[in-house]
Amino acid sequence: MCDTVILMDNSGKPAFFGKNSDRHPEEPQALLYISERAPSTVMLREGVEYQDKGFALLLSKPSWMAGGEMGVNSQGLSIGNEAVFSRFKPDEHGILGMDILRAALSACASAKEALDFITSFIEKYGQGGNGAYKGKLIYNNSFLAADPQEAYIIETAGKRWAWRSAMVADAISNAYCIEDDYKRLDMQTRKEIAPVNKRAACSDESDPGRKGKRNSWKAHVEDRKYLFFTKGEQRRSSSLGGLMRIAAERASSAQTEAQNEAQSEPKAQLEKIFSLLRSHEGATKPGPFLSRMKNLCVHPGLFPQSATTASMVVEYLPGGALVWHTDSSYPCISLYKPVLLKDGRFYSLWKPLCAENKAEERYASWNSHRQWAVKSGHLQLSAKEDFALSRDAAQASIIRIAQQAFDSVSREKGSPERISSVYANEVAAIVGEWEKRWGN
């Protein structure tokens, strides 16, 4: 179970994309670098293929699958997916949503291209497969795709789909959220809930001449019994509430002409996005059962077997982005580490980028952090004032260094690799010192 968020800037363009990946607590996940390659036709299985354009990408990848939970490519396209449950069942042997996500990042240069790719792929090939690390879980998928200019929410059910543009503050979780505000639908669903003429044809779902009222996509496709277990509606409500508070505070500060506040605003917003993804505000007494699933940062419990195994934020900046990833479970007791994206190239500001064929070291590091986290009391550290203060101070220092690195790479004519390596050493020192202090 997961949560994906988007927050626009004052001009209506994406400022922050983020996702918490909630999966089996023991399933390793790491941020891997898929380098640029020659365009080719990729076969996902017999009869299922797509055209890989060879874009380099960062992929937050569970250890056992080819695809990823979230990622960003060299063009600045970010995608996250969610499990959703519909009365229109997926194929038991279909293509995983995480594999579709990786394919879209490999094939698409923009959010609109990803939207077209995903809807066409779903309508042609369907989806499904067992997405569980242990046991069996087959589900449909929703996606949030963003680039520096725009963002879209795409929801699917079997071979059906609906989409709309993302709002100023928006989120998806393990529940359908598109109701009668869809922009487009697949043809079959359009005939059933939104026909505009006898042929059920239209170029836009807001066209005049509709035969009847627009009915809700969510009500038409959702299997609501799963909502009791996923708590997706509650977590989406928490995400939206947090995002809207950040947007309101930004609007208020924008009215202030004080120079020091204007300079601190982007850093403050990023810290608030991190705080949102680290939050446990959904359940005051989470416990081992379903109530803990209301939190954005999910800790392990007896049922269901789900916890936050990785967290990622893409901070869009003029001419590039900073990609932040925990490379560990439980963001509440982790630091976000940066990767710089500039002019279509990725530069690590922490450990060197990790290729897919050398992932075992990162998965081992993930396991080491998990073992530390589940030791007595460590999962409750974020509630302790001294821990939270030290975490936030270390994070603030890393944010400052990353912003300096981005500015330096943008401004200076020297080697971006050399410049970024200097800042990476500073970040690594802060991370190492902080982890040593807390015995990680």
N, C-alpha and C positions, 0 to 999 in steps of 0.2 A: 504494500500500500504506500502511495507516494503523494507528494504535493509539488506543483509547479506554479511559479508566480511570474508576473510581469508588471513592471511599473514604468510608465511613460514619463518623459520630461515635460517641461512647460510648453514645448512646441508640439507635443503629441507623438514624439518619436521614442522608441524604447531607450530607457536609461539603465534598467536592471532586469535581467532574467535570472531566475533561480529555481533550484529544485532540491528537495530532500528525497533520496531514494530509500524507500522502506521495503526491505526484503527479509529473507530468513536471517536471523541474527548471526549465524555461522558462515554465511556466504561471503567470501572475500570480494572486494570491489576496488579497482584502482584506476587512476587516470592514466591512460595510455596514449602515446603519440603515433598516429598513422601517417606516415610521410607521404609527400606528393608522389604520384606514380603516373604512368602513361594511361590515357583513357582506354577502357576495355569493356567488354561485355562480361558481367558477373552472373554466374548461375547459382542461385540460392538453393535450388534443388531441381530435379528434372522438370522442365517445362515452366520454370519460374526464373526469370532473368531481368536484369536492368542494365542501363548504360552508366558505368562508373566514369565520371569525368576526371577523377584523379585528384580531387581537392585534398590537401592535408587537413587532418582533423585531430582534435583532442576528444577522446571517448572515455567516459566513465563506465568501465566494463566489468560486469561480474565474471568470475574466473572461468565458468564452464561454458559460456555462450559466445557466439561470434559477435553479436550485437551489443548495444550499450543502453544504459538507463537514461543518459543525457550526454550531450556533447555540443561542440562548436567547431565549425570548420574555418579554413583560412579566409573565407569570404565574409566572416562575421555572422553566419547563420547558426543560430542556437536552437536545439530541439530537445524537449523532454516529453516523455509519454507516461500515461497512467493506465492502470487496469480498470475497466468498467464492465458492468454485467448487464446483459440484455436478454430479452425474450427471443431475439434473433441470435442463435448460437453460433459461435465460431467453429471452425473446422478443428477437430481433435488433432489432426496431423498438419495443420496449417503453419504459416510463417509467423514467427514470434514478432510482436510489436517492436521489440528491441532490435531485431534484425532489419525491420522496415526503417527504423530510426537511423541506423547506420547507413543503410542504402541511400536514404534521403540526404544525409550529410555528405555522402560521397558524390552524389549526382546533381546537387542543387546549389545555386549560387545565392539564392534569396529566399525569404519566407514565402513569397508567392509561388516560386518554383516548387518549394517543398510542399505547399498546399496542393498544387496540381499533381505532383508526383504521388503523394500519399493517397489522395482520393482515387486517382487512376489505378494505382497498384491494388488498393483494397477492392475496387469494383471488378478488376480483372481476375485477381488471384485469391481474394479473401484473406483470412488471417486465422490465427489460433496457435496450436501447439501447446505443449506443456511448459509453462513458464516458471515452474517451481524448482528450487534447488533441491528440496527433499519433498517427496510426496507428489501430488498432482494438482495443478491449478491451470485451467484453460479459460482464457478471458478475451474480451474485445479490448480495444485501445482508444484512448483519446490522446491528442497531441497538442502541444503549444509550440509554435514555430515563430521565431523572432529574428530580425536582422536590424541593422542600424536605422532603418527607415520605418518599419511596420511590423506588426505581429498578428497572428491568426490562431484561433482555437478550432481544432478539427476533431470531431467525434465520429466514431464508427460503430456499427453493429452488424456483424457478419460481413456482407458485401455492401452494406448501406453506409451512407455518410451524410454529415451536415457540417457546415462551417459558418463562422462569423469572424469579423475583425475583433481583435482584443480591445478592451476598454482601457481607460487611463490607468486604472488599477484593476488587475484581473488575475484569475487563478483557476486551475483545474485540480481535481482530486479524484478519488475513486467513486465518483458519482457523475452522471450526466448533468451538464449545466446549461446547454443550449435548449431553450424552450421555443417560443414563437418568434425569437429574434434572429433566426438563421438568415444567412444571406443566400445560400444555395443548398439544395438537397440532391441526392441521387434521384434518378428518374422514377424508380418504383415508389420510393417514399413520397415524392412530390405528388404522384397520382393519388396516394392515400390520404395525405393530410394538407396539401397545399395546391390543388389544381387551379389553373387560371383560365383554362378553356377546355373544350372537349378533347383536345389532343394532349392535355396536361403539359403543354409547352409554355416556356417562358424564358426570358433572358436574365431575369432578376426576380428574386422572390418578393420584391416590393412592387412589381408591375401591377397596373390597374387591370380590371377585367376579370378578377378572381371569381370563380364559381361560388366559393364559400369562404368562411373565415379561415385564417391561418391557425392550424392546430399545433400543439406542442410536440416537438421532436422528442424531448425528454419523456413525456408521458406516453408517447407512442412506442418507444423502444426499450425503456428501462425495466429491469427486473428488480423491483424494490426490496425484495426480501434480503438481498445481499447488503443493503445499506445498514442493517442492524449490526453487521459484523465489521464493515469497512470504516464506518463513521466518517465517510468522505464528505458528506454535507456539512458536518460540524467543523471539520478541519478547513474546508474551503471558506466557511464563514469566518473562521479565525484568521485565515490568510488575508481575505478581503478587508477585514476590520483593521489589521495591522498595516496593510498597504495604504488604505485610505487615511489612516492617521499620519503616515509618513508624507503622503501627498498634501494633506492639510497643513502640516508643519512647514513643508517646503513653500507652500503658497504664502503662508504667514511671514516666513523669513525673507521671501522675495520682495516684500513690501518695505523691508528695512534697508536703509541706505548705508548702514555701517559697513565699512570695508572689511573688517575682520570677520564678520558673520558671513559675508558673501564668499570669502575665501574658504571658510570651513564647511560650507554647505555640502559639497559632493562627498567629502570624507564622512560627515555626519550621516548622510543618507545611506551610505554603504554600511556603516556600523549598525544602522537600524535594520537594514535588510538581514545582516548576519544575526542580529538579536531576534528577529522574527523567526528565522529558520532554527534558532536554538531554543525556541520558547516551549514552555510546558503549561501554558495558560488554559488549555482546553479542559484539563481535568485537575482539580485541586488535590485529589487523592487517587492518582493513577492506578495503583495496585497492579496485580499480575493479569487481570482479565481485560474486558472490552473497554473500560473507561479510559485506559491509557492511550487507546487508539484515537482519542480526541485531540491529542497533542501533536504539534508539528514535528517536534523532536521526540520520536517514539523509542522508549526503552523496552528491552525484552520482557516477556511475560509468559505465562502458561498457555494462553490462548487469546488470539491467534499467534502463530509463530512468526512475528514480524517485528522489525526494529529498523531504525534509521542507520543504514550501512554506508552512506556517503552523502555529501552535500556539496553543491556547486552553485556559484554565482558568476554571471557574466556582466561586467560593468562596462557599458558602451561609452567610449570616449571619442573625441574628434580624431578621425583618421585611424581608429583601432579600438582596442578593448583590453581590459585586464580580466583574466579568467581566474577565478578563485575556487579552490577545491580543498576539501579537508584531507583527502587521501586516507581517510580513517572513518570509522563509525562514530556516531553520537557527536554532532557538532557542538553540543552544549559543553563538552569537555575536550574539544579539539580547536586548533587554530586553522584558519583558512590561509592557504599558501598560494602565491600568485604566479601566473604565467602571462607574459606580455604578448599581445597580438598587434603587430604593426606591419602595414604594407604587405599583408598576406603571409607573414612569417611569424612563427611562434618562438619565443625566447623564455626559457624558464628563469624564474627569479627565486628558485629554491633548489631542489635537487635537479640534476639533468633530466630532460625529457626521457621517458621510458618507452622504448619500442615494444611492439606487441610480442615479439619473439623473446623478449627479456623480462617478461612480466612477473615471473615467479618471485623475484626479490621484493617487488612492491606488494604482491599478495602476502608474502611472509611478513612484511612490515605491518600490513593491515591486521594480520592475525595477532601479531605481538601487541598492537594497541588494543585489540578486542580483549585479549587475555588480561591486560592491565585494567581495562575498563570494568570487567565483571568481577574483579576482586572486591572484597567486602568494602562497601562504602564509596568506591570510586565513581559509580554512576550518580551518586548524590552530591558530588563535589560542586557542581554548578550552583547549588543552593547555598553554598558556604561563601560568605562575603570575601574572605581573603583570596579564595580561589578565583572567584569571578573578577575581582579587581585585578589580579595578576594576569588573567587571561585577556581581559579587555585592554590592559596596558600594553601587553605584548602584541596584541592584534593591531592596536593603534600605531605602534612603531612600524609594524610590517606594512600597513596601509601607507604610511608616510614614505617609506622607502620605495614602495612600488610606484607611487605617484611620481616621485623624483626620477625613477628609472624610466617611466614612460615619457616624461618631459625631456629627459636627456637624450633618449633614442630619437625622439621627434625633432629635437633642436640641433643636435651635434652631427657632424659629418663623419665621425669615426665609425669603427666597426660596431654594429649593434650587438654582436656576440660578445665582444670585449666589454662594452659598457654594461650589458646585462649581467655578465659574470661577476663584476665588481659588486653590484647590488645583491646578487644571489648569495654571495658570501655573507653579507650583512644579515639577510633574512635567515639563512641557515644558522647563524650564530644565535639569533634571538630564539628561533624555534628550539634549538638544541639546549640552550640554557633554561628555557621555560619547562621543557619536558623533563630535564634532569631534576629541576626543583620539585616536581610532582611525581618523580619516580617512574616516569613512563619510558 
